[in-house]
Amino acid sequence: MNNYQRFLAAFCLLLMLPAKVLAGEWQLHADILAVAASTARSGAGLDGGRVRAVADKIDPRLRLVACSQPLAGDIPYGNKKASRVTVEVQCPGTQPWKVYVPVKLARLQRVVVVNRPLPRGAILTKEVISVAERDIGSLSRGYLLNVEHAIGQRLRRAVMSGTVMTPSALENPPMIKRGQRVTVEARSGAITVRSAGIAKSDGVFGQVINVEGIRSKRKIQAIVRSAQSVEVLLN
């Protein structure tokens, strides 16, 4: 192809382009990225927190005709709640087009953390825990949302300041210790009978433990109700 033929081909191509493009009116990449991020945030659906969405940059060489209609976004494939999604941004105007934009998501939620280093076996109090914003998408072991659910729990291992409290990192300390004297309560309607017993094992609240009557020496099973009492359920 000689120079004249190349010039003619280029001239014909220019004639085929819309007037907008000839005038240099291209779709702003910033608009495409904004729609991609907004669509990803909407799809994430987080209650009680916020979603941060960061769309990948578009190749600066990409040129798309400025859309005559508002851009539309969709997530046609994959899990909308994943940490990374691909958003389809479409132009529904007279010169339609579509482009796919990867978006990274962070689901930020206020969760329970410790605010100082603590040793294994430490009992959590309101002075040593607080709430802080974390990306729950990275918390594969779970988390706690309410400090009340952590107070009184015991650490299974030592932790550093800022550590997110997970259910597996905590355990209920026993309310009753083996060998402890306890009050055994038996209820039937409005009648309650109390006697003294000895706990034969440690027990947390709501746990069934073996108790031996001090006088009768009879072994029974009872439910831990407080740090000093257990309850026998009567049929």
Summary of the structure (lengths in Angstrom):
residues: 235
radius of gyration: 32.8
end to end distance: 100.1
largest distance: 115.8
contacts: 641
relative contact order: 0.10
helix: 18%
strand: 37%
